[in-house]
Amino acid sequence: MAVGDIVSGISADNTALVFQPAAGVQVIILSAGWSDGSGYVRDMGLTQGAVIHRFASATGTNASPSTELKIPIDNTTYLGILAGGVGVTTMFTGIQIS
């Protein structure tokens, strides 16, 4: 991948989604969120591998995604979205900056 490339991902149903760029790569996360589904709590944030430090959390069947984000991530501090429950998929999109 190169600077300016779009990066994105979608999880499987009820599956955590972690995006950790390769060493030396930096990405700006522009949008992340959940599909509609069950009433489980949904959390997303930054992680260093052990704990997700939340920048968004939602509960309920109509929890809306987080949009208009500008969250820089790299190989040591990266994106983590917890599984949202049965019927819930998660997503993110961003752009590589280095």
Contacts in CASP RR format, 6 or more apart in sequence:
PFRMAT RR
TARGET T0000
AUTHOR 0000-0000-0000
METHOD contacts of the structure
MODEL  1
MAVGDIVSGISADNTALVFQPAAGVQVIILSAGWSDGSGYVRDMGLTQGA
VIHRFASATGTNASPSTELKIPIDNTTYLGILAGGVGVTTMFTGIQIS
1 7 0 8 1.000
1 25 0 8 1.000
1 96 0 8 1.000
2 96 0 8 1.000
3 96 0 8 1.000
3 97 0 8 1.000
3 98 0 8 1.000
4 95 0 8 1.000
4 96 0 8 1.000
4 97 0 8 1.000
5 95 0 8 1.000
5 96 0 8 1.000
6 93 0 8 1.000
6 94 0 8 1.000
6 95 0 8 1.000
7 19 0 8 1.000
7 21 0 8 1.000
7 27 0 8 1.000
7 93 0 8 1.000
7 94 0 8 1.000
7 95 0 8 1.000
7 96 0 8 1.000
8 91 0 8 1.000
8 92 0 8 1.000
8 93 0 8 1.000
8 94 0 8 1.000
9 17 0 8 1.000
9 19 0 8 1.000
9 91 0 8 1.000
9 92 0 8 1.000
9 93 0 8 1.000
10 17 0 8 1.000
10 89 0 8 1.000
10 90 0 8 1.000
10 91 0 8 1.000
11 17 0 8 1.000
11 81 0 8 1.000
11 83 0 8 1.000
11 89 0 8 1.000
11 90 0 8 1.000
11 91 0 8 1.000
12 89 0 8 1.000
13 85 0 8 1.000
13 86 0 8 1.000
13 87 0 8 1.000
13 88 0 8 1.000
13 89 0 8 1.000
14 83 0 8 1.000
14 84 0 8 1.000
14 85 0 8 1.000
14 86 0 8 1.000
14 87 0 8 1.000
14 88 0 8 1.000
15 83 0 8 1.000
15 89 0 8 1.000
15 90 0 8 1.000
16 80 0 8 1.000
16 81 0 8 1.000
16 82 0 8 1.000
16 83 0 8 1.000
16 90 0 8 1.000
17 79 0 8 1.000
17 80 0 8 1.000
17 81 0 8 1.000
17 90 0 8 1.000
17 91 0 8 1.000
17 92 0 8 1.000
18 47 0 8 1.000
18 78 0 8 1.000
18 79 0 8 1.000
18 80 0 8 1.000
18 81 0 8 1.000
19 27 0 8 1.000
19 29 0 8 1.000
19 73 0 8 1.000
19 78 0 8 1.000
19 79 0 8 1.000
19 80 0 8 1.000
19 92 0 8 1.000
20 73 0 8 1.000
20 75 0 8 1.000
20 78 0 8 1.000
20 79 0 8 1.000
21 27 0 8 1.000
21 73 0 8 1.000
21 74 0 8 1.000
21 75 0 8 1.000
21 78 0 8 1.000
21 96 0 8 1.000
22 75 0 8 1.000
23 75 0 8 1.000
24 74 0 8 1.000
24 75 0 8 1.000
24 98 0 8 1.000
25 74 0 8 1.000
25 75 0 8 1.000
25 96 0 8 1.000
25 98 0 8 1.000
26 72 0 8 1.000
26 73 0 8 1.000
26 74 0 8 1.000
26 96 0 8 1.000
26 97 0 8 1.000
26 98 0 8 1.000
27 72 0 8 1.000
27 73 0 8 1.000
27 74 0 8 1.000
27 94 0 8 1.000
27 95 0 8 1.000
27 96 0 8 1.000
27 97 0 8 1.000
28 70 0 8 1.000
28 71 0 8 1.000
28 72 0 8 1.000
28 73 0 8 1.000
28 94 0 8 1.000
28 95 0 8 1.000
28 97 0 8 1.000
29 69 0 8 1.000
29 70 0 8 1.000
29 71 0 8 1.000
29 72 0 8 1.000
29 73 0 8 1.000
29 79 0 8 1.000
29 92 0 8 1.000
29 93 0 8 1.000
29 94 0 8 1.000
30 68 0 8 1.000
30 69 0 8 1.000
30 70 0 8 1.000
30 93 0 8 1.000
30 94 0 8 1.000
30 95 0 8 1.000
31 65 0 8 1.000
31 66 0 8 1.000
31 67 0 8 1.000
31 68 0 8 1.000
31 69 0 8 1.000
31 91 0 8 1.000
31 92 0 8 1.000
31 93 0 8 1.000
31 94 0 8 1.000
32 44 0 8 1.000
32 56 0 8 1.000
32 65 0 8 1.000
32 66 0 8 1.000
32 69 0 8 1.000
32 79 0 8 1.000
32 81 0 8 1.000
32 90 0 8 1.000
32 91 0 8 1.000
32 92 0 8 1.000
32 93 0 8 1.000
33 42 0 8 1.000
33 44 0 8 1.000
33 56 0 8 1.000
33 64 0 8 1.000
33 65 0 8 1.000
33 66 0 8 1.000
33 81 0 8 1.000
33 90 0 8 1.000
33 91 0 8 1.000
33 92 0 8 1.000
34 42 0 8 1.000
34 58 0 8 1.000
34 63 0 8 1.000
34 65 0 8 1.000
34 81 0 8 1.000
34 84 0 8 1.000
34 88 0 8 1.000
34 89 0 8 1.000
34 90 0 8 1.000
34 91 0 8 1.000
35 87 0 8 1.000
35 88 0 8 1.000
35 89 0 8 1.000
35 90 0 8 1.000
35 91 0 8 1.000
36 61 0 8 1.000
36 62 0 8 1.000
36 63 0 8 1.000
36 88 0 8 1.000
37 60 0 8 1.000
37 61 0 8 1.000
37 85 0 8 1.000
37 86 0 8 1.000
37 87 0 8 1.000
37 88 0 8 1.000
38 60 0 8 1.000
38 61 0 8 1.000
38 84 0 8 1.000
38 85 0 8 1.000
38 86 0 8 1.000
38 87 0 8 1.000
38 88 0 8 1.000
39 59 0 8 1.000
39 60 0 8 1.000
39 61 0 8 1.000
39 85 0 8 1.000
40 59 0 8 1.000
40 60 0 8 1.000
40 83 0 8 1.000
40 84 0 8 1.000
40 85 0 8 1.000
40 88 0 8 1.000
41 57 0 8 1.000
41 58 0 8 1.000
41 59 0 8 1.000
41 84 0 8 1.000
42 57 0 8 1.000
42 58 0 8 1.000
42 59 0 8 1.000
42 63 0 8 1.000
42 81 0 8 1.000
42 82 0 8 1.000
42 84 0 8 1.000
42 88 0 8 1.000
42 90 0 8 1.000
43 52 0 8 1.000
43 54 0 8 1.000
43 56 0 8 1.000
43 57 0 8 1.000
43 81 0 8 1.000
43 82 0 8 1.000
44 52 0 8 1.000
44 54 0 8 1.000
44 55 0 8 1.000
44 56 0 8 1.000
44 57 0 8 1.000
44 66 0 8 1.000
44 79 0 8 1.000
44 80 0 8 1.000
44 81 0 8 1.000
44 82 0 8 1.000
44 90 0 8 1.000
45 52 0 8 1.000
45 53 0 8 1.000
45 54 0 8 1.000
45 55 0 8 1.000
45 56 0 8 1.000
45 71 0 8 1.000
45 79 0 8 1.000
45 80 0 8 1.000
45 81 0 8 1.000
46 52 0 8 1.000
46 53 0 8 1.000
46 55 0 8 1.000
46 71 0 8 1.000
46 73 0 8 1.000
46 77 0 8 1.000
46 78 0 8 1.000
46 79 0 8 1.000
46 80 0 8 1.000
47 53 0 8 1.000
47 77 0 8 1.000
47 78 0 8 1.000
47 79 0 8 1.000
47 80 0 8 1.000
48 76 0 8 1.000
48 77 0 8 1.000
48 78 0 8 1.000
49 78 0 8 1.000
52 80 0 8 1.000
52 81 0 8 1.000
52 82 0 8 1.000
55 66 0 8 1.000
55 69 0 8 1.000
55 71 0 8 1.000
56 66 0 8 1.000
58 64 0 8 1.000
65 91 0 8 1.000
71 79 0 8 1.000
72 97 0 8 1.000
73 79 0 8 1.000
79 92 0 8 1.000
81 90 0 8 1.000
81 92 0 8 1.000
83 90 0 8 1.000
84 90 0 8 1.000
END
